[in-house]
Amino acid sequence: MNPLRHLERYARRWFAGRHQGIWHSPRYHLPLATIASAGIDPRRADRVVDYLLDTGLMPRRALHAPERIGYDALQRVHSRALLERLQEPTALAELLNLDPSEIVPDEMWATVRLACGGTVAAARHALRHGSAALNLLGGFHHAGPGGAGGFCPVNDVAVAVAALRAEGFSGGVSIIDLDAHPPDGLAECFAGDPSVRIASISGVDWGSLDGVDETVLPAGSSDGAYLDALRGLLARLPAAALFFVIAGGDVVAKDRHGGLALTLAGAAQRDREVAAALRGQPSVWLAGGGYSDDAWRVLAGTATVLLLGVQSPVPPTGDPVERRYRAIARRLDPARLVGERDDEGLVLADLGRPDLGAPRFLGYYTPEGIEYALERYGLFSHLRRLGYEGFRVDLDRDPNGSRARVFGSVARTEHLLIECVLERQRLGANDYLYVHWLTLRNPRARFTAQRPRLPGQDAPGLGLAREAGVLLARAADRLGLTGLLFRPAWYHTALQAQEMGMHFVVPERQGRFEAMVRDLGHAPLLEVTLAVADGRIRMNGAPYRWESDPMVSDPPVLPDAEGRIVAERARVEFERK
């Protein structure tokens, strides 16, 4: 039996008996081009939903759409001054460590209000069914009545409890905060309220918090120490009519800010033991923080435990974005991509003047076809949330191949947002889609100390590098090509390509790159890519100059390629000057 089908049937039986629900909105995708300085993945919730649906672990009927919380509900907890202040770009930018030019306040507030609405709805659902409910964006535990902090604009848990109290709920509440940071905002919101108990396990020490059963673990604590502390916390957990669990993704070893060192399996075991202790009792589970590439996997593991009642490991590699885009690609109408037959253009081509005909990108896509695809893949939706509208695609021919440009407008001023130059190119026995040039530009934003200029940039990015790479791969597939081929001009572009599964064609070059990542990868990406661009890297003690050799998504088979990679990786060492 296919194990995924078995898990799907198990999940459906579990849902039928337990009424678990998961809250998510497409607008949980944060309306920001990047939060690189904090390590936040704006698409974390989307990745979890894509993974759960793609694997069959979650039926679509388990997915619930939240409604925006009203300002009257927010004002039960937060001061009017705070709520008014947080509608200003400068206040939101300060909270998120961004420049105000990157904030679209209405879109940001729509996301925050939907997240709070999701927590309230999940709490009502949990009380109604006596089951667990999960909100994929929430757990804003640092916000107090009059102040925001720690990427938390408002406190959705406190807002939910206040909403339930207004509806007549009078039972005791117990909050289990398993985010790696202390629940200072929760402590402030519930100060003097004996009906709410807070227990916490943290990886950083911010001093004692009144009314909080807090365990602070030494920095670097891993699975064993953490699970021992958790079992002690669960043993002394008071009875309650409703539980909130903040299942933070910042407890894993690679997290930028958490201070702990759990494995993915350890984080899943954490969730399994808490879920077992709360089985049969109403509980609301929240995403909390997460500042690493594994944050979405921790949250997907939380969802899996709640859906199945058992641990089911989330693969350490792979990206649900690619699987979702493959599914979208299958549903696209090819006729809308290629448009009407261009007889005039064909005649001009026959006469030796293809430059006068209506251009088609790579001889296939019309401008309208590209607009149709970008809308269906969700890129235009993301750009709208960044403040752009009135999109237009322009095609022409470049000396290096076909060029496509995407423009968007702000206040009636048109800006270039995306530009790429592509051509078909042969490597060995196969034809690839060669990327001569790709730029993703957010001209509304400014370079700052927190977001400095990367090599090759003339404007900050759009936060769509991963999506753009997957779209190009889908285009290569549609055109019958083997895959993607390009020469990375910078260290950070090579790293992005490797995360997409691309490799340098020459095994020895791949080995040197892997050694560079091994030796320099502990430092922030910005520092490393600037050091490489400035020539401040040494290889085996000698100055190193970046090698812009070709990378490919499906490399040709070469003799003993893996052995040559391993040997070269072991031969070289890199260091920054």
N, C-alpha and C positions, 0 to 999 in steps of 0.2 A: 504494500500500500504506500502511495505517495505520502511522506511524513507531513508535508504542508497541508494536504487535504485532510489528514487525520487531525492535525491541530485546528484546522478551520471548523471541522465538525465538533470538536471538543469545545472550541470557543463559543459556537452557537448554542450548544447545550448549556454552557455556563451562563451565557447571557439570558437564556430563557428562564433559568431558575433564580438568577441573582439580580437582574435588572441593573447591571452596571451601565453607566453612561459616560461618554467622553465629550467634552465641550471644546469646540474649535470654530474659528472663523478664518476665512482667507485673509482678513485684515489683522489677524495675529502676526502675520509677516510684518515686522516693524517697518514703518515708512521712512527708512533711512538708507542712504547709499552704503554706509559702513559704520560699524562701531569697533573698528580694528584696534583702537587704543585700549579698549576694554576687553577685547577677545569675545564679544557677544556675537552669536550667529543670528542675524535677523530672521532667518527662515527656519529656526529650530522646530517650531510647532508644525509647519508644513512637512518637514522631513519625517516627523513621527507619523503623521496621518498617512503620508504616501507609503511608508514602510508597512504600517499595520494593514492597509487595504491591499497592497501588492502581495503580501504574504498570506492574505486570507485570515489573519489573526483577528480581524475586527469586521463584522458585517456593517454595511453602511447605515443600517437602521440604528446602530448604537451611537452614531455621531449626531450631536445636537448643536444647533446654532445659537449662540448667546444673543441677548438683546442689550443695547446700551443702557447702562445704569443712569438714572436721573440725577440731576444736581441736588435735588432734595435729599436723596439717599446718601450722597457723598457728604452733605453738610451735617448729617447726623454724627459724623466722626470728625470731619476736617473743617477748619475755619474757612470762612468765606475769603479771607485775605490770601490764604494759601491757594485756594482753587482759582482765584483771579490771577494771582502771580504766575501760576503754572500754565496759563494760557498765553504767556508772552514767550517769544522765541528765546530770549536771553536766559530765562529761568529754566526752560527745558534743556537748552544747550548746556548750561552749567551742570544740571543734574546728570546728563549723559556724557559729559566731557567732550562735547562737540562744539563746533562753531555755529552761531545762530543762523548763518546762511544755509546750513544743512537741515534746518527744522521747518516743517510745514505744520504749524500748530494744530489746525483743524484735523488733519490726518492723524497726528500723534494722539490727540485727545480722543478721537474715535477709537483707536486701538486700546487706550487705557480704559475707557468707559465700557467697551465690549468685554475686556478681561474681567473687570469688576462684575459686570452682569453675568459672566460665565460662572464666577465663583458663587454668586447668590443663587443662580439657577441650580448649580450642582448641589448646593446645600439643601435646597428645597427637595430636590430629587432624592438625595440620600436619606432625609428624614421621612419622606413619603414611602420609600421602598425598604428602608432599613438596610441599605447596601452601600457600596463604595461608589464614588463618582470622581472623575478626574477632569480638571480644567487645565488645558495645555498652555495657558499663560496666566500666571498669578503667583501668589506667595510673596507679595511686595512687603516684606516684613520690616523694612527699615523706615517706612514713612510713619510719622507721628501725627497727632492732631493738627499741629501748626507748622510742621516742617517736613520736607521731602529729603531723601538721601539714599545713597547707595543704589542708584538706578531705579529707585522706587518712588514714583510720584505720589501715589496714595496707597492706603493700606486696605487691600481688598478683603482680607480676613475680617478686620474690624468692621468694615462696611457691611459685609454679609451678616455678621452677628447682630449688628444694629438693625438691619432689615428684618431679620427673623424675629427679633424682640418686638419690633413694631407690629408684626403680624400675629403676635401672641405666644411665640415660643419662649418658654421660661426655664428650660432645662439647663443643666450644667454643660460647659464646653471645655474640652481639653485640646490644646494645640501641641502637636509634636513637631518641633522645628528641627529638621535634619539637613537644612542648608548649612554650609560650612561656616557661616558667619552668625554672630549672635543676634537674637531677635529684639533689638533695642526699640524699634518702632512699636512692635507688639506690646512690649512691657509698658511703654508710655500710654498707648491707647487703652489698655485694660488696667491701668494702675488703680488700685482700690476696689476692683470688682472681684469679689470672692467667687463668683459663679464661673469665672474663666481661669483655668490653670494652664500654665505654659511650661513645657519641658524642652530642653535644647541640648544638642551635641554640636560643638563648634570646633573649628581648627585654628581659631585665632582668639586672643584674649583681649576684650575691650573693657575689662573691669566687671564687677558684679552688677547684676540687674535685679532690682527689687521684684520679688514675687516670681522669679524664674528659677526652676529647677535646672540649673545649667551645668553641663559637663564640658570642660575645655580640655581637649586632647593635645599632647605635644605635637609640634610641627612634624610632618612627615609620617604621622600614624597611619598604618595600613589596615588591611581587612581584620586581622585578629584583634587588635586593640580596639578598633571601632566597634566591632560586633559584640565584644565583651561589654563595652560601655552601653551599647544599645540594649542588651539583655537586662542590665541593671535598671535602665530607665523604664523599660516595659514592665519590670517586676514591681515597681513602685508607682506605676501610672494609676491615677485615681479614676474611678468610674465617672462616666459622663453620658449625657444624652446625645451628644454630637462631637465628633472628633475632626480636627483639621490636621493634615499631614503635609508639611512642606518638604517634598522629596528632592532637595537641591541636587543639581547635577555638578556642582562645584566641589564635590568630595573626591573626585578621581585624581590620580597622580599627575596628569598632564595639565590640570587646571591652573590658570594664570594667577588666580587670587585666593584659592581655597585653603591652602596650607596643609591639606591632608593628602593621602596617597593610596586611596582605595583602587582596586581593579574594577573593571566593568562587572565582573562576576561578584565581587564584594558588594558593589552598589545594589545589584539585583538581589543578593541575599539579604541585604538591609531591608529592602522593600518586601521581600517574601515574609520575613519574620514579623514586620509590623502588620502586614495584611493578615497574617495568621492570628496575631493577637487581637485584631479588631474584627475578625470575621463575625458576621451577623449583627454588627453594630453600624449605625450610620457614620460614614467617614467621607470627607472631602479631601482629595489629594491634589496638590498644586506643584507646579514646575519648579518654583524657586529659581535660584541663580545657576549659572553655568557658563564658564569662560574658557572652553577648549573645544577642539574638533569633536570630542566625544560627548559633548553635552546633550546632543539630540539622542545619542545611543543610550545614555542613562535614562532619559525620559521615556524612550521607547521601551526600555526594560521595565520601568515602572508600570507602563500601560500593559505590557505583556503579563506581568505578575497579577495585575488586577483582572485581566481578561481570563487567564487560564488558571490562576491559583497556584501555578508552579513557575519556576524559572525556565525561560527559553532564551538561550544566548542570542544577542543581537550581533551580527557579523561585524568584526572590527574593520572591515574594508567595504567598499561599495557605497554608493550614494543614491538615495531614493529619487533625487532630481532626475537622474538619467533614466530610471525606470518610468517615471511619470512622463517624461518627454517622449520616450519611445511609444507609450500608449497614446499620447496626443498625436504623434506623427501618423500612427495607423488610422486615426479618425479624420485627418485632413483630407479635403476634397482636392485631388490632383488638378482637376479642371480649373479650380479657383487659383491654384498656384501658377499655372502656365497661361491662363487667360485665353482670349480669342486668338485664332490663327492670324498671323501678321503677314498677309500676302504681299503688301507693299515692301515690307522689310525683306522678304524672301527674294523678290524681284531685284531689289537693290543689291542684295548680296550676290545674286547671280551676275550682276553687271560689274562686280568688283568694287562696289561702294557700300560695304556693310556699315560704315561709319554714319551713313545717312539714314539708316533704318532705325526703327524703334528698338532700343537696346533691351536685351534680356540678360539678367544676371546669370553668368555661367551658361548662357545660351538656353536657359530654362525658365527662370522666375521673372514674372513681370513686377513692376512696382506695387501694383495692387495685390499681387500674390504674396509678396513679402509682408505687406501691411496686414493681410489676412492671417498669415502665419504668426506674426509677432503678437497680434491680438489674441489668437487662440492659445499661444504658449504663455500668455500672461505678462509679457514684457511691457506692453503699453500700459497695463494696469499699474505696474510698479512705477513706471515713469510718471503717470498721472499723480500718484501719491507723493512723488518728489516735487510736484508743482508744475509739470509740463502738460501741454495739451496741443491740439491741432497738428498731429504728427503727419509727416510727409516723407516718402521714400524717393530718392533720386538715384538713377542708375546711369553710368557712363563707362567708357572704356579707358583704362589706364595702360601705360606702356607695359606694366607687369601683369595685367589680367583684367578681370571684371571688377568694377568698383561700385559699392553700394553705400549710400549715406542716408542716415535717418535724422530728420530734423524735428524739433519740437519747439513750441512757443511759450513764452512767459510774458504777460502784459503786452501782447502783440509784437513782441520781438522774437524772431526766429533764431534758434541756436542749433549748431551741429552737436548731436548727441552720440551717434555711433557711425563709425566709418570702417570699412574693411575692403581689402583688395585681395582677390582669390584667383587661382587658376588651377587647372588640372596639370599634374606633373608626374612623370614616371620615375619610379625608384625600383631598380631591379626588374622584375617581371610584372610589377603591379602599378596601377595608376592611383594617385592620391589627390586629395584636395589640399593644395599648398596655400598656406596663409602668408602672404607677403606682408600684410599690414592689418592690424586690428586696434582700434582705439575706442574706449568707452568714456565719455566725457560728461561731467556734471558742472556746466559753467555757472550755475547758480551758487555753487559752493566755493569756498576759498581755502587755500592752503594755510595751515596754522602750525604752531609748535606741536600740537597733538596729532595733526594730520599733515606732515610735511610732504613736499613734492618727491615722488619716486622717480628714479631715472626714466626718461622717456616721456614723462607726463607734461602736458601743458595745461591741464585742469584736473581737479580731483575726479575720481572714478564714480561709476554709477552703482557699484555693488552688484554687478551682473556678470562678473568674469566667469563664474562657474556656469551660469545659464548660457552665456555666449558660446563657451566651448562645447557644451552639449548640443546646442543648436547647429553648430558647424559640423559636428559629427553626424547629426541627423541628415544634414544636407548632403554630406558625402555618401551616406547610405542611400539616399533617394536617387542620387546621380549614378549609382552603381560603382562607386569608387571604394577602394580598400579601406581607407581611413584618412586621417589628418597628417599633414607633414608641415613642419615649420622650423625656423632657426631662432631660438630664443636669444634676444639681444641682451637680456638681463637675468640675473640670478632669480629674482622673484617670479618672472614669467616662466622660467624653466621649472620652478617648484610648483607653480599652479598647473603646468602641463603634466608633471609627474603625478600630482594628485588626481588627474583625470585618466591615469593609466598610460601616459605616453612615456617613451624611453628614447634615449639617444641611439642613433642607428649603430654607431661604432661601439662595441662592447667596452673597450678601454675608456672611452669618454664617459659612458654610463657609470663605470666603476669610479672614476674620479669625482663625478657629481655626487654619487652616493657617499663617498668619503667626505666631501665638503659638507653635505647635510649632516652627516654623523658628527663631524668635529665642530661645526659652527651653529648647528640647529638649536642649541640651548639658548642662544642669544635672540633678541627680538628680530623679526624678519627685516624691519626697516634698517636696523643697524648693519645687518649682514649684507643686504643688497647694496647699500651705499658704500660699504667698505670694498665690495667687489668692484663696483663701478669706478671707485676712486683709486683702484690699484693698491689697496692696503691689505692684501691677502698674500700669505706666503704658502707655498707648497713644498714640503720637505726642505724648508729653510730658505728657498729662493723665491723672488717675486713671482706672483702668478697673474697671468693675464687671462680674462674670461674668454672661453672658447665657444663661439657661437656656431656650434655644429648642429646638423639637423636632428630633430626629434620626430618620432613617428608613433602613431597610435597602435599600429599592428606591424612591428618590425619584421623585416625579412629574416629568415632562418639563416644564421651564420654558424660556421664550425665552432663548437665548444664555446658558445657565446657566454653561458653562465659561468663557466670556469674562468674565462678571461675577465669578466666583470669582478668576480671574487678576488682574483689575483691582483688586479689593479687597485681595487678598493683597499686591500691590505698593504699595498706598496706605498701609498701616499698618505700624508698627513697635512692638514691645513690649520692655519692659525691666523688671527688678525694681528696686524702690526700695532 
